[in-house]
Every structure is written in C-alpha cells, then in structure tokens.
Amino acid sequence: MPSLLRFLVVIGLLAGAAFVGMAALVAFVEPQPREMSQPLPADVLNK
C-alpha cells in the first residue's frame, strides 16, 4: 500500500506542476497578433 500512495503522490505532483505551468503561460505570455494571408488556388475561384 505505501508504494501505491507514493505513486499517487508522484502523479499528483506531476499533474499539479503541469497545471501550474499552463496557468503561468496563460497569465504571463501575451500572443503577438499578426496578419495572415493564404493564396487561393485558381480552381477554387473558377467554380
């Protein structure tokens, strides 16, 4: 039973670290908006 508890604690810590990392990315990283353009093939326009 102690090995199961240790396993669950390690999994919980890893999940918590992943959650905190994602929350930090959301809080501190601001995406840079930029213009996007994509050329359309001629066959799409000639329908």
C-alpha positions in Angstrom: 0.0 0.0 0.0 2.8 2.5 0.6 4.0 2.1 -2.9 0.5 2.9 -4.2 0.4 6.0 -2.1 3.8 7.1 -3.3 2.8 6.5 -6.9 -0.4 8.6 -6.4 1.6 11.4 -4.8 4.1 11.5 -7.6 1.3 11.5 -10.2 -0.5 14.3 -8.3 2.7 16.4 -8.1 3.4 16.0 -11.8 -0.2 16.9 -12.7 0.0 19.9 -10.4 3.2 21.0 -11.9 1.7 20.8 -15.4 -1.4 22.7 -14.3 0.8 25.5 -12.7 2.9 25.6 -15.8 -0.1 26.1 -18.1 -1.6 28.7 -15.7 1.7 30.6 -15.8 1.7 30.5 -19.6 -1.8 31.9 -19.7 -1.0 34.6 -17.2 2.4 35.8 -18.4 2.6 35.1 -22.2 0.7 37.5 -24.5 0.4 36.4 -28.1 1.5 38.8 -30.7 -1.3 39.5 -33.3 -0.2 39.4 -36.9 -1.8 39.5 -40.3 -2.2 36.2 -42.1 -2.9 35.7 -45.8 -3.1 32.5 -47.8 -3.3 32.4 -51.6 -6.3 30.5 -53.0 -5.8 28.1 -55.9 -7.3 29.2 -59.2 -9.6 26.2 -59.4 -11.3 27.2 -56.2 -12.1 30.6 -57.6 -13.3 29.4 -61.0 -16.2 27.2 -59.8 
